[in-house]
Amino acid sequence: MIDSYKDLIVWQKAMDLALEVYSLTKLFPKEELYGLTSQIRRAVVSIPSNIAEGKRSHSKAEYLHYLSVANGSLAEVDTQLQLAIMIGYINETQAVKAIGLRGEISRMLSSLRTKLGTA
C-alpha cells in the first residue's frame, strides 16, 4: 500500500525531471532568465507538485484532476524543451535524459489515471 506521494515512482521520476530541467536551463542565455527559463522551471515544478497534491486529495475525482494538471504541465515542459532545442539553447544530446523521463512520466500518469478509473 502506498501511503505517501513520495512512494509513487511517478512522483520520484517527476522530481528527477525537475532536477534535469534545472540543470539544462543553467545553459540558457542569461537574458532568458525571466522568459523561457522561468516558464519551463515553473512548469516542471508543477508536475510533482500536482501529483503530490492529488495524492493528498479527498476524492478520486479531485485526484484525477490534479493528475490531469500534472499531465498538462508535462506537455508544457516537452514543448518548451523542443523550443529550446530549435532555438539552439541546448541540443538533443543534452536533452535526451529529460526527453526520456518525459516519456516515462507520461506513460506512468496514463497508467495511474487508468488504474483510478479513467483514461
N, C-alpha and C positions, 0 to 999 in steps of 0.2 A: 504494500500500500504506500502510495506517495502522499506524504503529509505536507511537505513544503514545496513551494515553487522551485527552490534551489535543487531539489531532487530530480526535476524534469530535465531530461537530456536536451530538449529543445531550448530551454532557458539557458543551459550551460553553453550550448552552441551559439546562441544569440549573444551571450557575453563575449565569447571568443571572436565573433564577427565585429562586435563593438571595438574590442581591442585592436583588431586588424585594421579597421577603418580609421581609427585614431592614428595608428602608425602611418597609414597611407596618406592621410591628409597633412601630415607633417612635411610631405614632399610638395604640397601645393604651394603656389606663389603666395607671398605674404598679403598681396592685395586681395586675395580670395578669402581672407580670414572672416569677413562679415558677409560673404557671399556663399559660394559653393561649400567651403569648408564648414561653416556654421550650419548650413542646411543639411548636409549629409550626416554630420555629427548628431544633430537633433533627431533625425530620422532613425539612425542606428540605435540610439539610446532608447527610443520609443519601442523598439521590438521587445527586448527582455522586460522592459518596464510594464508593457501591456500584458505580456504573458504572466508576469508576477501578479499584477492587479487582478487579472481574470481568475487566476487560481484562488485568490482570496475572496472572490465574489460569492454572493449568497444564492445565486441561481445558475442553472445551466445556460439559460438564455443570456444572462449577463456575461458569463464566462465565454460563450461563443462570440459575443460582441467584441470583447477585448482581443480574442484571438484573430478576429477579422481585422481589427485595427492594426494589430501586430503584422498581419499579412500585408496590409496596405503600406505600412512603413517599410516593410521588406522590399516591396516593389519600388518605392521611392529610392531606397538605397541602391538597388540594381540600376535604376535609370541614371542616378547621379554618378555611379561608378562608370557606367558606359559613357556618359558625357565627359567625365574626367579623362578617360582614355582617348576619346575623339578629339578633345582639345589638346591633348599631349601633356597633361599634368602627370600622368602615370602611364605605364604601358601594360599590356595584357599579362606579361610575365609577372610584373609586380602585383597585379590584381588577381592572379589565379587562385590564391588561397581564399580571398574574400568571395570570389565568384563561386567557388566550390562550397563554401559554408552557406552562401545564399541558397543554393540548390538543396542542400541538406535540410536547412531550416524550413524551406517551402514545403518539402515533402513531409516533414515532421508535423508542421502545422496542419496540413491537409489531413494527415492520418489522425491527429488528435481531434480535429473537428468531426471527422467521420466516427471516431470512437464515442464521442459525446452525443452523436445522433444527427448530424447534418454534414453535408459535403461542402 
